[in-house]
Amino acid sequence: MSKKIEITRTFNAPRELVFKAFTESEHLLNWWGPKGWAFDIRKFDLRPGGVFHYRQTSPDGTQMWVKFVYSEVNSPEKLVYTSSFSDEEGNTVRAPFDANWPLEFSVTFTFTEHDDKTILSMIGEAVSPTAEESKTLEESQEMVYEGYEVTFDQLADYLVMK
């Protein structure tokens, strides 16, 4: 079993707003993904069994498709989905940057309000990884945490404007 990725971050915004930032496409377009990358939504169906399918395009034109399949949507407290890289049609594919990257991740976000701020707790882990996939993920921990940190910085900046 691979190591869990656990991140907790406090946002200076009410829980309902932070939850909406994660669950409404008009908000996601403004902050989700790597810094400086364009973000286009192909499909957004927020319900258990629903799919969020999107494309990220780097400044040099490199494209990556990603899809989430939601398993739990409990507004404004919890959001659970499985994430994978995909092709344009939404079929699960290997990560374009590493053939040994785990095919799927289970991600759980919990939103707790305290003193008009939101405490976001994230737990992510590879779904049924091979030994090689677990090793690759373990060796990439710093990159994963940095990626979420930058994304959550973008969310914090976006929430200030709301």
C-alpha positions as CSV (number, residue, x, y, z in Angstrom):
1,M,0.0,0.0,0.0
2,S,1.3,3.4,-0.9
3,K,1.8,6.2,1.5
4,K,-1.1,8.6,2.0
5,I,-0.7,12.3,1.0
6,E,-2.2,14.4,3.8
7,I,-2.5,18.2,3.6
8,T,-4.3,20.6,5.8
9,R,-4.8,24.2,4.9
10,T,-6.8,27.1,6.4
11,F,-8.5,29.6,4.1
12,N,-9.8,33.0,5.3
13,A,-13.3,32.4,3.8
14,P,-16.5,30.7,4.9
15,R,-16.9,26.9,4.3
16,E,-19.8,27.3,1.9
17,L,-17.6,29.5,-0.4
18,V,-14.6,27.2,-0.3
19,F,-16.8,24.2,-1.0
20,K,-18.3,26.1,-4.0
21,A,-14.8,26.9,-5.2
22,F,-14.2,23.2,-5.5
23,T,-17.6,22.2,-6.9
24,E,-18.7,24.9,-9.3
25,S,-17.0,25.1,-12.7
26,E,-17.1,29.0,-12.9
27,H,-15.0,29.0,-9.7
28,L,-12.6,26.2,-10.7
29,L,-11.7,27.9,-13.9
30,N,-10.1,30.7,-11.9
31,W,-7.7,28.7,-9.6
32,W,-7.4,25.0,-10.2
33,G,-4.3,23.4,-11.7
34,P,-0.6,24.3,-12.2
35,K,0.3,28.0,-12.1
36,G,0.4,29.6,-15.5
37,W,-1.4,26.7,-17.3
38,A,-4.7,27.2,-19.2
39,F,-7.6,25.2,-18.0
40,D,-10.6,24.0,-20.1
41,I,-13.5,21.9,-18.8
42,R,-14.8,19.2,-21.2
43,K,-17.4,17.8,-18.8
44,F,-18.6,18.7,-15.3
45,D,-21.2,16.5,-13.6
46,L,-21.0,17.0,-9.8
47,R,-22.9,14.0,-8.3
48,P,-21.9,10.5,-7.2
49,G,-20.9,8.7,-10.3
50,G,-20.5,12.0,-12.2
51,V,-17.4,13.0,-14.1
52,F,-15.2,16.1,-14.1
53,H,-13.1,15.9,-17.3
54,Y,-10.7,18.7,-18.1
55,R,-7.6,19.7,-20.1
56,Q,-4.6,21.6,-18.7
57,T,-2.3,23.3,-21.2
58,S,1.2,24.5,-20.2
59,P,2.6,27.8,-21.5
60,D,4.7,25.8,-24.0
61,G,1.5,24.1,-25.4
62,T,1.9,20.7,-23.6
63,Q,-1.6,19.3,-22.9
64,M,-2.7,16.9,-20.2
65,W,-6.2,15.6,-19.7
66,V,-7.5,14.6,-16.3
67,K,-10.7,13.2,-15.1
68,F,-12.3,12.8,-11.7
69,V,-15.1,10.4,-10.9
70,Y,-17.1,11.5,-7.9
71,S,-18.1,9.0,-5.3
72,E,-19.4,11.4,-2.6
73,V,-20.6,15.0,-2.7
74,N,-21.8,16.1,0.7
75,S,-22.2,19.9,0.6
76,P,-20.5,21.8,2.3
77,E,-18.6,19.2,4.3
78,K,-17.0,16.5,2.1
79,L,-16.0,15.7,-1.5
80,V,-14.6,12.3,-2.5
81,Y,-13.4,11.3,-6.0
82,T,-11.0,9.1,-7.9
83,S,-8.6,11.0,-10.2
84,S,-6.7,9.8,-13.2
85,F,-5.0,11.1,-16.3
86,S,-7.0,10.5,-19.4
87,D,-7.2,11.0,-23.1
88,E,-9.4,13.5,-24.8
89,E,-12.3,11.0,-24.7
90,G,-12.0,10.4,-21.0
91,N,-10.3,7.0,-21.1
92,T,-7.8,6.4,-18.3
93,V,-4.2,6.6,-19.5
94,R,-0.7,6.6,-18.0
95,A,0.6,9.9,-16.8
96,P,2.4,11.7,-19.6
97,F,5.4,12.5,-17.4
98,D,6.0,9.1,-15.9
99,A,4.9,5.6,-17.1
100,N,5.2,4.3,-13.5
101,W,2.9,6.9,-12.0
102,P,-0.1,5.3,-10.3
103,L,-3.2,5.0,-12.6
104,E,-5.7,6.2,-10.1
105,F,-5.8,8.3,-6.9
106,S,-8.5,8.4,-4.3
107,V,-8.9,11.9,-3.0
108,T,-11.0,13.0,0.0
109,F,-11.5,16.7,0.9
110,T,-13.1,17.6,4.2
111,F,-14.2,21.2,4.8
112,T,-14.6,22.4,8.5
113,E,-15.5,25.9,9.5
114,H,-13.9,27.6,12.5
115,D,-14.1,31.3,13.4
116,D,-15.3,32.2,9.8
117,K,-12.4,30.4,8.3
118,T,-12.3,27.0,6.5
119,I,-10.0,24.2,7.4
120,L,-9.5,22.1,4.4
121,S,-8.2,18.6,5.0
122,M,-7.1,16.5,2.1
123,I,-6.2,12.8,2.1
124,G,-5.0,11.2,-1.2
125,E,-3.6,7.8,-2.0
126,A,-3.0,5.6,-5.0
127,V,-5.6,3.0,-5.7
128,S,-4.2,-0.5,-5.9
129,P,-0.7,0.6,-6.9
130,T,2.0,-1.8,-8.1
131,A,5.3,-1.9,-6.2
132,E,6.9,0.2,-8.9
133,E,4.0,2.8,-8.8
134,S,4.3,3.1,-5.0
135,K,8.1,3.6,-5.3
136,T,7.6,6.3,-8.0
137,L,5.0,8.1,-5.8
138,E,7.2,7.9,-2.8
139,E,10.1,9.4,-4.7
140,S,7.8,12.2,-6.0
141,Q,6.4,13.3,-2.6
142,E,8.0,16.7,-2.7
143,M,6.7,17.4,-6.2
144,V,3.2,16.4,-5.2
145,Y,3.1,18.6,-2.0
146,E,4.6,21.5,-4.0
147,G,1.9,21.1,-6.6
148,Y,-0.9,21.2,-4.1
149,E,0.7,24.1,-2.3
150,V,0.8,26.2,-5.4
151,T,-2.8,25.3,-6.3
152,F,-4.0,26.1,-2.8
153,D,-2.1,29.4,-2.9
154,Q,-4.1,30.2,-6.1
155,L,-7.3,29.3,-4.3
156,A,-6.4,31.6,-1.3
157,D,-5.7,34.5,-3.7
158,Y,-9.0,33.8,-5.6
159,L,-11.0,33.7,-2.4
160,V,-9.7,37.1,-1.4
161,M,-11.4,38.5,-4.5
162,K,-14.8,36.9,-3.7
